[in-house]
Amino acid sequence: MNGKEFVKISKLEITFLVDLVAVAGFLSNPYFYNKLILLIPLLVAGSLGSMSSAFFNNLYDMDIDGSMKRTSYRTGIVNKNSYGRLFAYGLAMLVASMLISYLLINLLTAIFIFLGFLSYVFLYTVFLKRRTTWNIVIGGIAGSFPAFAGWAAVSNSVSITAAFIAFLVFLWTPTHFWSLATGNTEDYKKANVPMLPAVVGMQKSSTYIIANTVVLFVYSILPLFFSEIHVGPAYYVMAVILGVIMVYYSVLPLRSGFTKQSYKKAFHFSNYYLMILLIAICLVNFIH
């Protein structure tokens, strides 16, 4: 397996998000200055755990990836000939992740990273993805654990701030993924995966996306009313501005006749939405 193949199946875009969520959790802890050096092992352990879960996700989905245009390229990398080798790589990364987080940070951080791995590989990939339209909703919890891991790396505890960031990612996931899935409904039907847009259709999916986005927007501005959530004033401003824009993009398919292009726009903006909010949390807390 060469470098390009490794990048393709390790899902580095997910790893980047995992790391950003973890950093937001870390920097939102008021005592992070005393533990700043721990950011390094946190990012290394988190990245290894995320890439390991991607490897096992690809291995489990090996039988259906060829049916989907979006994932068909994986068949040339993940197949019967490479299965054993990729399994060993994934296991080695997981073990390294656990050792680094436990030995260099603390047990609670290692537990949260491991829970992120378990929820993505077993809860989402194995148990939910092929069984229910709630797959990405419940399975989205995998993206929440890095926030807890980041906070725990500093103080070996949990907090309302870490929980807020975790649930923000959880609520963002359906809007993000359903917007993407609308452009791949035929793929999911061929693979017999009950992703919501493939089951209920693009029009009805739009209703769910709008509803979820409105809930996400309302939830995102809760720190305006609860001082216990330490996300900083820049976050307040960005949450309102980006939330309004996100709602606009979620309504766009309804106004444009449910075109795939309108869903694609919503999907792309959802990436910027979460990334900017997390960066705002990081910068404000770091500068402060």
Secondary structure, DSSP 4 states (H G I P E B T S, - for coil): --HHHHHHHHTHHHHHHHHHHHHHHHHTSTTGGGGGGGHHHHHHHHHHHHHHHHHHHHHHGGGTGGG-TTTGGGGGTSSTTTHHHHHHHHHHHHHHHHHHHHHHT-HHHHHHHHHHHHIIIIIIIIIITTT-TTHHHHHGGGGTHHHHHHHHHHHSS--HHHHHHHHHHHHHHHHHHHHHHGGGHHHHHHTT---HHHHH-HHHHHHHHHHHHHHHHHHHTGGGT-TTS---HHHHHHHHHHHHHHHHHHHHHHHTTS-HHHHHHHHHHHHHHHHHHHHHHHHHHHH-
